[in-house]
């Protein structure tokens, strides 16, 4: 290594040969290498069970209250009769709150309660249980099986079978049988809506307003229900009819 004298001090001169022997300068390690982060203890929260979804579909509601369909049947029949909750409650001696809970499937009426409600709505209790089973009369509100048709019999010799799953929709489908001489009544009656039908078997005598008709098997009819009307079976055999009424007015 070459050296030179400068004011009494010796200073090494950089040459390619002596660079390896020069001591390395200290560097600020904090600038070149970041400090390792401190480990922080994290307290884990206990796992929480997911909240169960509230039943929102018709099938889930049924599983929660298997008799919920009964309230819907009462409500649809009440509306078809044109009765308010207050009117129904006053007639059968039940509170509006109780009837409202029944119709919404939140409460199940006792047999005594159901008898009083059925009497007020002018149906037999079998209307709600056509085959004697405590189950919804239709399949999912769509299909009505022959053995589960709801029947409403009148003292005059007329029996109506409801073919519609319920009375909630705009149409009421009925299959009626009339014993010989059976009639709707001696007086004309009317209501809102429209109706029509076809004679499936036997004969039918029909009055609509001032018009009078005699229908045979296969004949059909249609007229505004607001026109006073009445009908009877004039023959010696049972008459069968298919009716369509809108809106439902049972």
Steps between C-alpha positions, in 0.01 A plus 500: 500500500647840401503778759573871510583738779251776563566732795643224706205255454491197281190444291446198289422555139229304328627263243338198348720282713423647839119547486442159655710596804311822574267454798132513405313809601218464743161558345170585657332157496171655600475665161584200290324223696164572666462379852300180544145574624416409851277200545161610635284245678152483345215374711272280295126546542299186565318371192136599490228281355330637191147621558240268355301661215141588578245291313387708206356258248155346516643150554724618785209681664298181478770305684501766774121481540345198326152652541585838344300408188182503712530874558541562128184298427302699758626829358419413138149383594441810713598726212284303256209564736583872503556510876755710687691367800287719723177364353617141531617558857172662605298215348700213651597667828876508436739794527650658190849434639432129542349462152789694347752265664304197377491629142875570506579154632626632833228328702298181453129511592348235721225271368246719680647816344496341155136392535399857585702644210360242256141569613551872445644438152206268426702186432537168675823441685575227244558783249846534650561124528335344191649154547515510879874567506657804667683596182473767234216403262707567186842393378715809542210731422490373141329159473179374662469121514156354440486340845583834665243728340330723753124452508228737602149350516175693513164387635344566159681199351796683342859401579796714387854361475781753487741413218725800560790449742372798699297819468800737487517534122264672254323176400269266690450159341206287616352164419135494608246222530127569522244246610172491302299812587794666681528875451709799601194643674162646416641854486745657258840599633800692366859583589803665343697333222428267212420130477450227248486126468405188310242228567691173530198278559124540529315827445496850646237771513660844517357848554721805429315824547181475296638219282415134554698204357484121503844339454586139419821298529787678323335846503696787654420846636662825613361823647586791734447393859358844576192403298242338731489127430386162627507137380352157565508138384167437322574137414464165673875422500797659673645803319875561498648842423842656464509863615754779465450808717715813517580637746437220753177563688432184692 
